[in-house]
Amino acid sequence: MRPRTWRPVSAAALQTIIVLACSGDNGTGPGSKVPAIHLVVNPATVLVQQGSSGSMTVLLTRVGGFSGVVTLAFTGLPTGITASIAPAELSNATATATVNLIVAGTMAAGPYTATVTATSAGVDAAIATFEVGVVWALGDVRVTTQTSGIGLDANGYVIQLDTPWDYELEPTGIATNGTVVLRGLSATSHVLTLLDVAANCTGETLVDRPITVAANRETAVVFQLHCK
């Protein structure tokens, strides 16, 4: 018998062999003859402001000749996030559904993970995970300075929101009698400080004045000072 001769295999051919060997889908992939369903949520992560709403789409794929009605349901959503889906049942001619999300204004900011499950008779349930990222609602603050007396500083003052290591925007200049609107602040509790106040000027609560920014509204703050 003639000895067998081994021929070298190119890298490309070896890669093809590996891909073919590892591309199994357990019999339920897109080309499967086994009835099955698959789910995808798009986008997988949606950002929603407090007190607002958002949406995503559920995409259903049927394989293996399956044509039954599929029912969709949610699990894992916390109190404060309400979800509705339309349609909740997908017939053979329907492959998509729209998810509408409503986030309560009191919902804490942060990521929340939930799942949507598709069920139907004769096939295993399909599950897709999605994330709702709750972000702060935003509001504006109108800051006004009213300064009376003598020796007013022509350079005005500086407004600082929160502490220097925790502020949402850079310190902002304001005239001794002026108005500045701080826009796009998170709708929560903050403190305002009026800096660069001359030694001959005084006022009430110039440092760390507590304020609450209202969502989608403008909050007014007035600093009254007297210089002598």
Secondary structure, DSSP 4 states (H G I P E B T S, - for coil): -PPP-PPP--HHHHHHHHHHHH---TT-STT-SS-EEEEEEESSEEEEETT-EEEEEEEEEEETT----EEEEEE-PPTTEEEEEESSEE-TT--EEEEEEEE-TTPPSEEEEEEEEEE-TTS--EEEEEEEEEE--EEEEEEEEEEEESS--TT-EEEEES-TTS-SS--EEE-TTEEEEEEEEESSEEEEEEE---TTEEESS-SSEEEEPPTTSEEEEEEEEEE-
